[in-house]
């Protein structure tokens, strides 16, 4: 049972709910009789627009004239294209090659395989891919020039060593790519260190580490010793020697193993340490044996052998240079090149052969070859 106050509150809430939920009457516009309505100045946006004007009737004569002009223009274009594809004046007649210092123009043209067809139908991308397939081409660019010229621009790799074996040359790049010397220009062969390979048996590959090592020695040799490297000689006894332009050689020994290659910097450092004891520019000795860097040995008579002299001739085949031995040997005792090269074993100390034992300094400098 609710008390009187609770009943009163419930009744009030019920009445309030009825008032809120009840529907409100719609307001209607009521006009008194005789009242006049005034128009509003605002425009109704949803007012209907007028119908668009009908399109003008097409002119038949103008349409036919345009079709005739378009057909005539298309016919002229097709005719010009047919003439461009068939006229002999636009057939490829010339292929130019630029940027070659190592490869010959004939080798690049042969690899390009440019077809004899219209200059407008040449596939430059296909020609570029064929030229870049050459191991000595780093990149290539093919372009066409009217009326009938195809231009091939190449960027070559740099050779690091020229290997002479059985009278033929092979150029070697830093990435191991090889190129027959017959395919290289004479200017490209000049200035490259030469390795005369007299090893017996079939041609053997040269370790890329040795290629980089010999190239580095050839580049830095003049600044350290005052003379240049004439050639490197890999004899039939597997002994590697450095022949200099002043007629003496440095015997390095067998370089077939990784341990022997790692010992080459120490051997070159021993040579550099002997600069104060021996005259490398005007030598009175023929060789320095540094196979054992702690016990270097010198002896012999200066002078280049015939195989080294022959390896230098292809650099300038049109000019016959004087014998290399007389150019580098002292005037008092010019040696005579041997007509038939014979492999000589690594020199060994002997009191009867004029060999001098050299004591290296206590602190051996270590210049990088």
Buried (B, 14 or more C-beta within 10 A) or exposed (E): EEEEEEEEEEEEEEEEEEEEEEEEEEEEEEEEEEEEEEEEEEEEEEEEEEEEEEEEEEEEEEEEEEEEEEEEEEEEEEEEEEEBBEEEEBBBEEBEBEBBEBBBBEBBBEBBEBBEEBBEEBEBEBBBEBBBEBEBBBEBBBEBEEBBBBBBBBEBBEBBBBBBBEEEBBBBBBEEBBBEBEBBBEEBBEEBBBBBBBBEEEEEEBBBEBBBBBBBBBBBBEEBBBBEBBBBBBBBEBBBBBBBBBBBBBBBBEBBEEEBBEBBBEBBBBBBBBEEEBEBEBBBBBBBBBBEBEBBBBBBBBBBBBBBBBBBEBBEEEEEEEBBBBBBBBEEEBBEBEEEBEBBEBBEEEEEEEBBEBEBEEEBEEBEB
